[in-house]
């Protein structure tokens, strides 16, 4: 016997309780296109149970510093109305792998250089002939150049 989607749907309060986020956060995620719900006949918000997995992904990603825009882009191909399949997860993981590798590399570079020079050209423009001879990075524009992914 198949269960009706309405009988397995979660209210916003149930989603909040089970996911550990505030109701306002659920509404915010929905407004940003990260999760999706629908209105019941009584005009109440309902969510598929799979929203709990999406919220867990969002929370973990936010803890690592990934922007909501990047999270939304990565989640775009994951279904809202069912738990992702193995193939869905492979597509999802590949979308973040390169971004996470770049982030890890930048953080490791920052960690290794933080005590002597932040490595971006913004702290020791005149005193760093090895990292920024003749303030070459300054010609590319203001602010951090090496760690920001900007040219230089």
C-alpha positions, 0 to 999 in steps of 0.5 A, a space after each residue: 500500500 502506497 502512502 500519500 505524500 500529504 501523510 508523509 509531509 512535514 510541517 514547518 515546525 516538524 522540519 525545524 524540530 527535526 533539523 535543529 534550525 529555527 522556523 525563520 531559517 527554514 523560511 529563509 532557506 526556502 526564499 533563497 531557493 535552497 529548499 522547496 515546500 508547498 501549500 496544503 489545502 489549508 494553506 499551511 507549508 508542507 515539506 517532503 521528508 528529504 528536506 531534512 537531508 538538504 538542510 543537513 547539507 546546507 548546515 555543514 556547508 555553511 560551517 565550512 564557509 561555503 556561500 549560500 549561492 554556491 550551496 544553491 548551485 550545487 543543490 540545483 540538481 538534487 531532487 526536492 521530492 525524494 532522497 537523492 540516489 547514488 548517481 545524484 550524490 556523485 553529481 553533487 559531490 563532483 560539483 564541490 570537490 574542485 571548489 573544496 580543494 581550492 579552498 583547502 589549498 588557499 587555507 593551507 597557504 594562509 596557515 603556512 605564511 601567516 606568521 611572516 607575511 599573509 602572502 597577499 601583497 597587502 601587508 608588506 608591499 615595500 618589504 617583500 621582495 620575494 613575494 611581491 618585487 617592486 609592488 607588482 601586485 599593487 598594479 593589479 588593483 587594491 586588496 589581496 591578490 594571491 589568496 583571493 583568486 584574483 590575477 597576480 
